[in-house]
Amino acid sequence: MTLIMVCGAAWRFAKPAGLSAEQTRQVLTTVVYYLLLPAMVLEVLWSADIGLHSFQYAWLGMGSIIAAMLCLWVIGALFRFDDRRLGAMILAAAFPNVTYLGLPVLEQAFGSWARSVAIQMDLFAATPLLFTIGVIVARHYGEETAKSPRPVWLFFHAPPFWAAAAAVILNINGVVAPVWLLGVLQKLSAGVVPLMLFSLGLALSWKALTVRNIPYIIPVAVIKMAVMPLLAMILVGFLPITGEYREAAVLDLSMPSMVLGIVFCDRYRLDSSLYAMAVTVTTAISLIALPFWHSVLQQ
């Protein structure tokens, strides 16, 4: 998985056929977001065990994200960080990369069944919070750059959301997926993980690493890679999630900063370079932190 991300990072320097990392990433992520990921969501949730534990994943994810946001907000208030930096720091510290990195990591660590955990954590917890509280935070600390503000319920227009809604309806009503359709969905789903990892490598920008951002990155990295996993382990103790499902859920919330946050920083004029550095640094730290938390959870 690391080597696939390295291929994406190497593309940034090589620029094959004159295609920059930004151009390539935009095309790949668009294909994944509008075609491949909805196919995977439909395939996984159609046959997944959906029930009360889905709400438990949502409560665990939302509680952990909101707690991390509050931790960073308190630090920002104490040290009186600039608004543009503070907004970017809150987004970077709170929202984990539950899908683009979490999904392949959980699948490799626990098996194909763990894809359902990552997808439910994303669609029922992380993404709804990002498009509501996340947008509110970005608007408060930044500026609206578009001519007219976009609604906070924009999440409900997302293809993965409609795929999830269709899958849940089909699942609850006991509709069996036709063999030919299941084959198509499986073929499309197979491209999600490698393209997600490659796109994550494309998003890593070493130019974003600057000395002046180090004092701001330290609290983000500590909260994202250490405090948030601890908070998730504490919160999951109050929920009836057991065994490998508990391990997978907590590990998914231990992922580095979400890449999508860069879009919000650009749109609301937050400190995009600081956020990009947070993504790069936390992703690099995750190569050590994720195996550590995985071993802790198993024990």
Phi and psi in degrees as GROMACS dihedral restraints (atoms count N, CA, C in turn):
[ dihedral_restraints ]
;  ai    aj    ak    al  type     phi  dphi    fc
    3     4     5     6     1   -63.7    20    10
    4     5     6     7     1   -39.8    20    10
    6     7     8     9     1   -65.0    20    10
    7     8     9    10     1   -35.6    20    10
    9    10    11    12     1   -64.5    20    10
   10    11    12    13     1   -41.7    20    10
   12    13    14    15     1   -64.8    20    10
   13    14    15    16     1   -37.1    20    10
   15    16    17    18     1   -62.3    20    10
   16    17    18    19     1   -37.7    20    10
   18    19    20    21     1   -59.6    20    10
   19    20    21    22     1   -41.2    20    10
   21    22    23    24     1   -66.1    20    10
   22    23    24    25     1   -40.5    20    10
   24    25    26    27     1   -65.7    20    10
   25    26    27    28     1   -36.4    20    10
   27    28    29    30     1   -68.2    20    10
   28    29    30    31     1   -30.7    20    10
   30    31    32    33     1   -60.6    20    10
   31    32    33    34     1   -34.7    20    10
   33    34    35    36     1   -59.1    20    10
   34    35    36    37     1   -33.2    20    10
   36    37    38    39     1   -90.3    20    10
   37    38    39    40     1   -37.4    20    10
   39    40    41    42     1   -78.3    20    10
   40    41    42    43     1   -38.1    20    10
   42    43    44    45     1    50.4    20    10
   43    44    45    46     1    61.8    20    10
   45    46    47    48     1   -58.8    20    10
   46    47    48    49     1   139.6    20    10
   48    49    50    51     1    57.2    20    10
   49    50    51    52     1    20.2    20    10
   51    52    53    54     1    75.4    20    10
   52    53    54    55     1    11.1    20    10
   54    55    56    57     1   -87.5    20    10
   55    56    57    58     1   121.8    20    10
   57    58    59    60     1   -74.7    20    10
   58    59    60    61     1   166.2    20    10
   60    61    62    63     1   -63.7    20    10
   61    62    63    64     1   -36.9    20    10
   63    64    65    66     1   -67.1    20    10
   64    65    66    67     1   -43.5    20    10
   66    67    68    69     1   -62.8    20    10
   67    68    69    70     1   -46.7    20    10
   69    70    71    72     1   -64.2    20    10
   70    71    72    73     1   -44.0    20    10
   72    73    74    75     1   -64.5    20    10
   73    74    75    76     1   -39.1    20    10
   75    76    77    78     1   -62.7    20    10
   76    77    78    79     1   -42.6    20    10
   78    79    80    81     1   -67.1    20    10
   79    80    81    82     1   -46.8    20    10
   81    82    83    84     1   -65.1    20    10
   82    83    84    85     1   -45.7    20    10
   84    85    86    87     1   -66.3    20    10
   85    86    87    88     1   -31.9    20    10
   87    88    89    90     1   -66.2    20    10
   88    89    90    91     1   -44.3    20    10
   90    91    92    93     1   -62.1    20    10
   91    92    93    94     1   -44.4    20    10
   93    94    95    96     1   -64.0    20    10
   94    95    96    97     1   -45.6    20    10
   96    97    98    99     1   -68.7    20    10
   97    98    99   100     1   -39.2    20    10
   99   100   101   102     1   -95.5    20    10
  100   101   102   103     1   -16.6    20    10
  102   103   104   105     1  -128.0    20    10
  103   104   105   106     1   -59.7    20    10
  105   106   107   108     1   -71.4    20    10
  106   107   108   109     1   -46.6    20    10
  108   109   110   111     1   -65.0    20    10
  109   110   111   112     1   -44.1    20    10
  111   112   113   114     1   -58.3    20    10
  112   113   114   115     1   -36.1    20    10
  114   115   116   117     1   -63.9    20    10
  115   116   117   118     1   -42.7    20    10
  117   118   119   120     1   -66.2    20    10
  118   119   120   121     1   -42.7    20    10
  120   121   122   123     1   -58.9    20    10
  121   122   123   124     1   -45.0    20    10
  123   124   125   126     1   -64.2    20    10
  124   125   126   127     1   -43.8    20    10
  126   127   128   129     1   -63.6    20    10
  127   128   129   130     1   -46.5    20    10
  129   130   131   132     1   -73.0    20    10
  130   131   132   133     1   -50.4    20    10
  132   133   134   135     1   -74.4    20    10
  133   134   135   136     1   -21.8    20    10
  135   136   137   138     1   -62.0    20    10
  136   137   138   139     1   -37.7    20    10
  138   139   140   141     1  -109.9    20    10
  139   140   141   142     1     3.7    20    10
  141   142   143   144     1   -76.2    20    10
  142   143   144   145     1   161.2    20    10
  144   145   146   147     1   -84.8    20    10
  145   146   147   148     1    92.8    20    10
  147   148   149   150     1   -99.5    20    10
  148   149   150   151     1   129.3    20    10
  150   151   152   153     1  -169.8    20    10
  151   152   153   154     1  -144.4    20    10
  153   154   155   156     1   -61.9    20    10
  154   155   156   157     1   -32.6    20    10
  156   157   158   159     1   -65.4    20    10
  157   158   159   160     1   -21.4    20    10
  159   160   161   162     1   -64.3    20    10
  160   161   162   163     1   -39.3    20    10
  162   163   164   165     1   -68.3    20    10
  163   164   165   166     1   -32.6    20    10
  165   166   167   168     1   -66.2    20    10
  166   167   168   169     1   -40.6    20    10
  168   169   170   171     1   -60.3    20    10
  169   170   171   172     1   -42.0    20    10
  171   172   173   174     1   -63.1    20    10
  172   173   174   175     1   -45.6    20    10
  174   175   176   177     1   -65.0    20    10
  175   176   177   178     1   -40.8    20    10
  177   178   179   180     1   -63.4    20    10
  178   179   180   181     1   -47.1    20    10
  180   181   182   183     1   -64.4    20    10
  181   182   183   184     1   -47.7    20    10
  183   184   185   186     1   -64.5    20    10
  184   185   186   187     1   -42.1    20    10
  186   187   188   189     1   -63.0    20    10
  187   188   189   190     1   -42.6    20    10
  189   190   191   192     1   -66.6    20    10
  190   191   192   193     1   -43.4    20    10
  192   193   194   195     1   -65.6    20    10
  193   194   195   196     1   -46.2    20    10
  195   196   197   198     1   -64.7    20    10
  196   197   198   199     1   -38.8    20    10
  198   199   200   201     1   -63.7    20    10
  199   200   201   202     1   -41.0    20    10
  201   202   203   204     1   -65.6    20    10
  202   203   204   205     1   -38.6    20    10
  204   205   206   207     1   -62.1    20    10
  205   206   207   208     1   -42.3    20    10
  207   208   209   210     1   -65.7    20    10
  208   209   210   211     1   -39.1    20    10
  210   211   212   213     1   -60.0    20    10
  211   212   213   214     1   -46.9    20    10
  213   214   215   216     1   -69.5    20    10
  214   215   216   217     1   -35.4    20    10
  216   217   218   219     1   -63.3    20    10
  217   218   219   220     1   -41.0    20    10
  219   220   221   222     1   -62.7    20    10
  220   221   222   223     1   -44.4    20    10
  222   223   224   225     1   -62.5    20    10
  223   224   225   226     1   -42.7    20    10
  225   226   227   228     1   -62.9    20    10
  226   227   228   229     1   -37.0    20    10
  228   229   230   231     1   -69.3    20    10
  229   230   231   232     1   -36.9    20    10
  231   232   233   234     1   -68.1    20    10
  232   233   234   235     1   -42.8    20    10
  234   235   236   237     1   -96.0    20    10
  235   236   237   238     1    -0.9    20    10
  237   238   239   240     1    53.9    20    10
  238   239   240   241     1    56.0    20    10
  240   241   242   243     1   -67.6    20    10
  241   242   243   244     1   152.8    20    10
  243   244   245   246     1   -60.9    20    10
  244   245   246   247     1   144.4    20    10
  246   247   248   249     1   -57.2    20    10
  247   248   249   250     1   -45.3    20    10
  249   250   251   252     1   -62.3    20    10
  250   251   252   253     1   -38.7    20    10
  252   253   254   255     1   -72.7    20    10
  253   254   255   256     1   -42.8    20    10
  255   256   257   258     1   -62.5    20    10
  256   257   258   259     1   -42.1    20    10
  258   259   260   261     1   -60.9    20    10
  259   260   261   262     1   -44.3    20    10
  261   262   263   264     1   -65.5    20    10
  262   263   264   265     1   -38.4    20    10
  264   265   266   267     1   -66.5    20    10
  265   266   267   268     1   -40.0    20    10
  267   268   269   270     1   -62.8    20    10
  268   269   270   271     1   -45.2    20    10
  270   271   272   273     1   -63.8    20    10
  271   272   273   274     1   -42.6    20    10
  273   274   275   276     1   -67.5    20    10
  274   275   276   277     1   -37.3    20    10
  276   277   278   279     1   -78.8    20    10
  277   278   279   280     1   -26.8    20    10
  279   280   281   282     1   -95.5    20    10
  280   281   282   283     1   -38.2    20    10
  282   283   284   285     1   -99.6    20    10
  283   284   285   286     1   112.8    20    10
  285   286   287   288     1   -83.8    20    10
  286   287   288   289     1   160.3    20    10
  288   289   290   291     1   -83.4    20    10
  289   290   291   292     1    66.7    20    10
  291   292   293   294     1   -68.5    20    10
  292   293   294   295     1   -22.6    20    10
  294   295   296   297     1  -105.4    20    10
  295   296   297   298     1   -57.3    20    10
  297   298   299   300     1   -63.9    20    10
  298   299   300   301     1   -30.4    20    10
  300   301   302   303     1  -114.6    20    10
  301   302   303   304     1   -35.9    20    10
  303   304   305   306     1   -62.8    20    10
  304   305   306   307     1   -42.6    20    10
  306   307   308   309     1   -62.2    20    10
  307   308   309   310     1   -52.1    20    10
  309   310   311   312     1   -64.4    20    10
  310   311   312   313     1   -35.0    20    10
  312   313   314   315     1   -66.2    20    10
  313   314   315   316     1   -46.5    20    10
  315   316   317   318     1   -64.2    20    10
  316   317   318   319     1   -39.0    20    10
  318   319   320   321     1   -64.2    20    10
  319   320   321   322     1   -39.5    20    10
  321   322   323   324     1   -74.0    20    10
  322   323   324   325     1   -35.0    20    10
  324   325   326   327     1   -80.2    20    10
  325   326   327   328     1   -35.0    20    10
  327   328   329   330     1  -120.2    20    10
  328   329   330   331     1   -23.9    20    10
  330   331   332   333     1   121.3    20    10
  331   332   333   334     1   174.7    20    10
  333   334   335   336     1   -64.4    20    10
  334   335   336   337     1   -25.3    20    10
  336   337   338   339     1   -63.1    20    10
  337   338   339   340     1   -25.9    20    10
  339   340   341   342     1   -72.0    20    10
  340   341   342   343     1   -14.5    20    10
  342   343   344   345     1   -58.9    20    10
  343   344   345   346     1   -35.6    20    10
  345   346   347   348     1   -62.5    20    10
  346   347   348   349     1   -38.3    20    10
  348   349   350   351     1   -63.1    20    10
  349   350   351   352     1   -47.0    20    10
  351   352   353   354     1   -62.9    20    10
  352   353   354   355     1   -43.1    20    10
  354   355   356   357     1   -66.9    20    10
  355   356   357   358     1   -43.5    20    10
  357   358   359   360     1   -67.7    20    10
  358   359   360   361     1   -37.9    20    10
  360   361   362   363     1   -62.9    20    10
  361   362   363   364     1   -35.6    20    10
  363   364   365   366     1   -74.4    20    10
  364   365   366   367     1   -53.9    20    10
  366   367   368   369     1   -74.9    20    10
  367   368   369   370     1   -28.5    20    10
  369   370   371   372     1  -100.8    20    10
  370   371   372   373     1   -11.4    20    10
  372   373   374   375     1  -131.7    20    10
  373   374   375   376     1   -66.7    20    10
  375   376   377   378     1   -65.5    20    10
  376   377   378   379     1   -52.2    20    10
  378   379   380   381     1   -67.1    20    10
  379   380   381   382     1   -44.4    20    10
  381   382   383   384     1   -57.6    20    10
  382   383   384   385     1   -40.2    20    10
  384   385   386   387     1   -68.2    20    10
  385   386   387   388     1   -37.3    20    10
  387   388   389   390     1   -62.5    20    10
  388   389   390   391     1   -42.6    20    10
  390   391   392   393     1   -85.0    20    10
  391   392   393   394     1     2.2    20    10
  393   394   395   396     1  -119.4    20    10
  394   395   396   397     1   -80.7    20    10
  396   397   398   399     1   -64.3    20    10
  397   398   399   400     1   -38.7    20    10
  399   400   401   402     1   -60.2    20    10
  400   401   402   403     1   -43.8    20    10
  402   403   404   405     1   -66.1    20    10
  403   404   405   406     1   -39.7    20    10
  405   406   407   408     1   -61.6    20    10
  406   407   408   409     1   -43.9    20    10
  408   409   410   411     1   -62.5    20    10
  409   410   411   412     1   -45.1    20    10
  411   412   413   414     1   -63.3    20    10
  412   413   414   415     1   -41.0    20    10
  414   415   416   417     1   -67.0    20    10
  415   416   417   418     1   -38.7    20    10
  417   418   419   420     1   -66.7    20    10
  418   419   420   421     1   -43.4    20    10
  420   421   422   423     1   -94.0    20    10
  421   422   423   424     1    -9.9    20    10
  423   424   425   426     1  -120.9    20    10
  424   425   426   427     1  -151.5    20    10
  426   427   428   429     1  -136.6    20    10
  427   428   429   430     1   145.7    20    10
  429   430   431   432     1   -78.9    20    10
  430   431   432   433     1   120.9    20    10
  432   433   434   435     1   -94.5    20    10
  433   434   435   436     1   -19.4    20    10
  435   436   437   438     1   -80.1    20    10
  436   437   438   439     1   161.1    20    10
  438   439   440   441     1   -65.2    20    10
  439   440   441   442     1   -36.3    20    10
  441   442   443   444     1  -131.6    20    10
  442   443   444   445     1   135.7    20    10
  444   445   446   447     1   -63.6    20    10
  445   446   447   448     1   141.9    20    10
  447   448   449   450     1   -87.5    20    10
  448   449   450   451     1   144.4    20    10
  450   451   452   453     1   -67.5    20    10
  451   452   453   454     1   150.4    20    10
  453   454   455   456     1   -72.0    20    10
  454   455   456   457     1   -15.9    20    10
  456   457   458   459     1   -90.2    20    10
  457   458   459   460     1    21.3    20    10
  459   460   461   462     1   -57.9    20    10
  460   461   462   463     1   -26.3    20    10
  462   463   464   465     1   -53.6    20    10
  463   464   465   466     1   -34.9    20    10
  465   466   467   468     1   -72.8    20    10
  466   467   468   469     1    -7.0    20    10
  468   469   470   471     1   -94.0    20    10
  469   470   471   472     1     1.6    20    10
  471   472   473   474     1   -78.9    20    10
  472   473   474   475     1   136.1    20    10
  474   475   476   477     1   -55.7    20    10
  475   476   477   478     1   -42.4    20    10
  477   478   479   480     1   -60.2    20    10
  478   479   480   481     1   -32.4    20    10
  480   481   482   483     1   -66.4    20    10
  481   482   483   484     1   -44.6    20    10
  483   484   485   486     1   -68.1    20    10
  484   485   486   487     1   -35.2    20    10
  486   487   488   489     1   -63.0    20    10
  487   488   489   490     1   -41.1    20    10
  489   490   491   492     1   -65.4    20    10
  490   491   492   493     1   -42.4    20    10
  492   493   494   495     1   -62.1    20    10
  493   494   495   496     1   -43.8    20    10
  495   496   497   498     1   -64.3    20    10
  496   497   498   499     1   -41.8    20    10
  498   499   500   501     1   -64.6    20    10
  499   500   501   502     1   -41.9    20    10
  501   502   503   504     1   -64.3    20    10
  502   503   504   505     1   -42.5    20    10
  504   505   506   507     1   -62.7    20    10
  505   506   507   508     1   -45.6    20    10
  507   508   509   510     1   -64.8    20    10
  508   509   510   511     1   -39.1    20    10
  510   511   512   513     1   -64.5    20    10
  511   512   513   514     1   -48.5    20    10
  513   514   515   516     1   -64.5    20    10
  514   515   516   517     1   -34.3    20    10
  516   517   518   519     1   -87.2    20    10
  517   518   519   520     1     3.1    20    10
  519   520   521   522     1    70.5    20    10
  520   521   522   523     1    24.4    20    10
  522   523   524   525     1   -75.3    20    10
  523   524   525   526     1   129.4    20    10
  525   526   527   528     1   -89.1    20    10
  526   527   528   529     1   132.1    20    10
  528   529   530   531     1   -70.3    20    10
  529   530   531   532     1   131.2    20    10
  531   532   533   534     1   -60.6    20    10
  532   533   534   535     1   146.4    20    10
  534   535   536   537     1   -60.1    20    10
  535   536   537   538     1   -41.8    20    10
  537   538   539   540     1   -65.6    20    10
  538   539   540   541     1   -39.6    20    10
  540   541   542   543     1   -69.4    20    10
  541   542   543   544     1   -40.0    20    10
  543   544   545   546     1   -61.9    20    10
  544   545   546   547     1   -38.4    20    10
  546   547   548   549     1   -63.2    20    10
  547   548   549   550     1   -41.9    20    10
  549   550   551   552     1   -63.8    20    10
  550   551   552   553     1   -45.6    20    10
  552   553   554   555     1   -62.5    20    10
  553   554   555   556     1   -39.6    20    10
  555   556   557   558     1   -66.1    20    10
  556   557   558   559     1   -39.4    20    10
  558   559   560   561     1   -65.1    20    10
  559   560   561   562     1   -42.0    20    10
  561   562   563   564     1   -68.0    20    10
  562   563   564   565     1   -39.9    20    10
  564   565   566   567     1   -64.3    20    10
  565   566   567   568     1   -29.5    20    10
  567   568   569   570     1   -62.4    20    10
  568   569   570   571     1   -24.1    20    10
  570   571   572   573     1   -86.4    20    10
  571   572   573   574     1    -8.9    20    10
  573   574   575   576     1   -66.0    20    10
  574   575   576   577     1   -52.8    20    10
  576   577   578   579     1   -61.8    20    10
  577   578   579   580     1   -53.2    20    10
  579   580   581   582     1   -62.7    20    10
  580   581   582   583     1   -37.6    20    10
  582   583   584   585     1   -70.6    20    10
  583   584   585   586     1   -34.9    20    10
  585   586   587   588     1   -63.4    20    10
  586   587   588   589     1   -46.3    20    10
  588   589   590   591     1   -65.3    20    10
  589   590   591   592     1   -42.1    20    10
  591   592   593   594     1   -63.9    20    10
  592   593   594   595     1   -42.5    20    10
  594   595   596   597     1   -65.0    20    10
  595   596   597   598     1   -36.0    20    10
  597   598   599   600     1   -63.4    20    10
  598   599   600   601     1   -39.9    20    10
  600   601   602   603     1   -62.8    20    10
  601   602   603   604     1   -38.6    20    10
  603   604   605   606     1   -63.3    20    10
  604   605   606   607     1   -30.7    20    10
  606   607   608   609     1   -79.2    20    10
  607   608   609   610     1   -16.3    20    10
  609   610   611   612     1   -76.3    20    10
  610   611   612   613     1   116.5    20    10
  612   613   614   615     1  -116.2    20    10
  613   614   615   616     1   112.7    20    10
  615   616   617   618     1   -73.6    20    10
  616   617   618   619     1   -18.5    20    10
  618   619   620   621     1   -68.5    20    10
  619   620   621   622     1   -20.9    20    10
  621   622   623   624     1   -75.8    20    10
  622   623   624   625     1   -12.4    20    10
  624   625   626   627     1   -77.3    20    10
  625   626   627   628     1   105.7    20    10
  627   628   629   630     1  -127.2    20    10
  628   629   630   631     1   150.0    20    10
  630   631   632   633     1   -64.9    20    10
  631   632   633   634     1   -36.9    20    10
  633   634   635   636     1   -66.2    20    10
  634   635   636   637     1   -21.4    20    10
  636   637   638   639     1   -89.4    20    10
  637   638   639   640     1    -8.3    20    10
  639   640   641   642     1   -58.0    20    10
  640   641   642   643     1   -45.1    20    10
  642   643   644   645     1   -60.7    20    10
  643   644   645   646     1   -26.8    20    10
  645   646   647   648     1   -87.1    20    10
  646   647   648   649     1   -26.9    20    10
  648   649   650   651     1   -75.3    20    10
  649   650   651   652     1   -33.7    20    10
  651   652   653   654     1   -56.8    20    10
  652   653   654   655     1   -52.1    20    10
  654   655   656   657     1   -64.3    20    10
  655   656   657   658     1   -33.6    20    10
  657   658   659   660     1   -64.0    20    10
  658   659   660   661     1   -47.9    20    10
  660   661   662   663     1   -64.6    20    10
  661   662   663   664     1   -40.4    20    10
  663   664   665   666     1   -65.3    20    10
  664   665   666   667     1   -45.8    20    10
  666   667   668   669     1   -67.4    20    10
  667   668   669   670     1   -44.5    20    10
  669   670   671   672     1   -67.5    20    10
  670   671   672   673     1   -44.2    20    10
  672   673   674   675     1  -100.3    20    10
  673   674   675   676     1   -10.5    20    10
  675   676   677   678     1  -126.8    20    10
  676   677   678   679     1   -53.8    20    10
  678   679   680   681     1   -69.9    20    10
  679   680   681   682     1   -44.8    20    10
  681   682   683   684     1   -63.5    20    10
  682   683   684   685     1   -43.3    20    10
  684   685   686   687     1   -59.8    20    10
  685   686   687   688     1   -38.6    20    10
  687   688   689   690     1   -64.5    20    10
  688   689   690   691     1   -42.9    20    10
  690   691   692   693     1   -61.0    20    10
  691   692   693   694     1   -41.3    20    10
  693   694   695   696     1   -64.0    20    10
  694   695   696   697     1   -40.2    20    10
  696   697   698   699     1   -66.3    20    10
  697   698   699   700     1   -34.9    20    10
  699   700   701   702     1   -69.3    20    10
  700   701   702   703     1   -46.3    20    10
  702   703   704   705     1   -66.5    20    10
  703   704   705   706     1   -37.4    20    10
  705   706   707   708     1   -67.4    20    10
  706   707   708   709     1   -20.6    20    10
  708   709   710   711     1   -66.2    20    10
  709   710   711   712     1   -20.7    20    10
  711   712   713   714     1   -92.8    20    10
  712   713   714   715     1     0.4    20    10
  714   715   716   717     1  -115.9    20    10
  715   716   717   718     1   149.2    20    10
  717   718   719   720     1   -81.2    20    10
  718   719   720   721     1    41.4    20    10
  720   721   722   723     1   -93.8    20    10
  721   722   723   724     1   125.4    20    10
  723   724   725   726     1  -126.9    20    10
  724   725   726   727     1   167.4    20    10
  726   727   728   729     1    61.7    20    10
  727   728   729   730     1  -142.9    20    10
  729   730   731   732     1   -66.6    20    10
  730   731   732   733     1   -25.6    20    10
  732   733   734   735     1   -64.6    20    10
  733   734   735   736     1   -38.7    20    10
  735   736   737   738     1   -65.3    20    10
  736   737   738   739     1   -45.7    20    10
  738   739   740   741     1   -60.7    20    10
  739   740   741   742     1   -44.7    20    10
  741   742   743   744     1   -65.0    20    10
  742   743   744   745     1   -41.9    20    10
  744   745   746   747     1   -64.4    20    10
  745   746   747   748     1   -45.7    20    10
  747   748   749   750     1   -67.8    20    10
  748   749   750   751     1   -41.1    20    10
  750   751   752   753     1   -63.8    20    10
  751   752   753   754     1   -34.9    20    10
  753   754   755   756     1   -64.5    20    10
  754   755   756   757     1   -34.8    20    10
  756   757   758   759     1   -80.1    20    10
  757   758   759   760     1    -4.3    20    10
  759   760   761   762     1   -94.4    20    10
  760   761   762   763     1     6.2    20    10
  762   763   764   765     1   -69.3    20    10
  763   764   765   766     1   159.2    20    10
  765   766   767   768     1   -68.4    20    10
  766   767   768   769     1  -177.8    20    10
  768   769   770   771     1   -60.9    20    10
  769   770   771   772     1   144.0    20    10
  771   772   773   774     1   -69.8    20    10
  772   773   774   775     1   131.7    20    10
  774   775   776   777     1   -66.9    20    10
  775   776   777   778     1   -34.6    20    10
  777   778   779   780     1   -59.2    20    10
  778   779   780   781     1   -22.4    20    10
  780   781   782   783     1   -60.8    20    10
  781   782   783   784     1   -24.7    20    10
  783   784   785   786     1   -59.7    20    10
  784   785   786   787     1   -37.6    20    10
  786   787   788   789     1   -62.1    20    10
  787   788   789   790     1   -42.6    20    10
  789   790   791   792     1   -67.2    20    10
  790   791   792   793     1   -37.7    20    10
  792   793   794   795     1   -64.1    20    10
  793   794   795   796     1   -41.8    20    10
  795   796   797   798     1   -64.9    20    10
  796   797   798   799     1   -42.7    20    10
  798   799   800   801     1   -68.6    20    10
  799   800   801   802     1   -39.6    20    10
  801   802   803   804     1  -104.9    20    10
  802   803   804   805     1    15.0    20    10
  804   805   806   807     1    57.4    20    10
  805   806   807   808     1    40.3    20    10
  807   808   809   810     1   -82.5    20    10
  808   809   810   811     1   179.9    20    10
  810   811   812   813     1   -77.5    20    10
  811   812   813   814     1    91.1    20    10
  813   814   815   816     1   -66.2    20    10
  814   815   816   817     1   -37.5    20    10
  816   817   818   819     1   -65.2    20    10
  817   818   819   820     1   -37.6    20    10
  819   820   821   822     1   -65.3    20    10
  820   821   822   823     1   -42.3    20    10
  822   823   824   825     1   -65.9    20    10
  823   824   825   826     1   -42.3    20    10
  825   826   827   828     1   -60.9    20    10
  826   827   828   829     1   -38.9    20    10
  828   829   830   831     1   -66.0    20    10
  829   830   831   832     1   -38.2    20    10
  831   832   833   834     1   -62.4    20    10
  832   833   834   835     1   -42.1    20    10
  834   835   836   837     1   -61.6    20    10
  835   836   837   838     1   -46.4    20    10
  837   838   839   840     1   -64.3    20    10
  838   839   840   841     1   -46.4    20    10
  840   841   842   843     1   -68.1    20    10
  841   842   843   844     1   -47.3    20    10
  843   844   845   846     1   -67.2    20    10
  844   845   846   847     1   -33.2    20    10
  846   847   848   849     1   -66.5    20    10
  847   848   849   850     1   -40.2    20    10
  849   850   851   852     1   -65.6    20    10
  850   851   852   853     1   -42.7    20    10
  852   853   854   855     1   -63.9    20    10
  853   854   855   856     1   -32.5    20    10
  855   856   857   858     1   -62.5    20    10
  856   857   858   859     1   -23.5    20    10
  858   859   860   861     1   -62.1    20    10
  859   860   861   862     1   -25.5    20    10
  861   862   863   864     1  -102.4    20    10
  862   863   864   865     1   -40.6    20    10
  864   865   866   867     1   -68.4    20    10
  865   866   867   868     1   -41.6    20    10
  867   868   869   870     1   -64.4    20    10
  868   869   870   871     1   -46.3    20    10
  870   871   872   873     1   -60.6    20    10
  871   872   873   874     1   -34.5    20    10
  873   874   875   876     1   -64.5    20    10
  874   875   876   877     1   -49.9    20    10
  876   877   878   879     1   -66.7    20    10
  877   878   879   880     1   -32.5    20    10
  879   880   881   882     1   -63.0    20    10
  880   881   882   883     1   -42.7    20    10
  882   883   884   885     1   -67.9    20    10
  883   884   885   886     1   -37.5    20    10
  885   886   887   888     1   -63.5    20    10
  886   887   888   889     1   -43.6    20    10
  888   889   890   891     1   -65.5    20    10
  889   890   891   892     1   -36.3    20    10
  891   892   893   894     1   -68.9    20    10
  892   893   894   895     1   -29.4    20    10
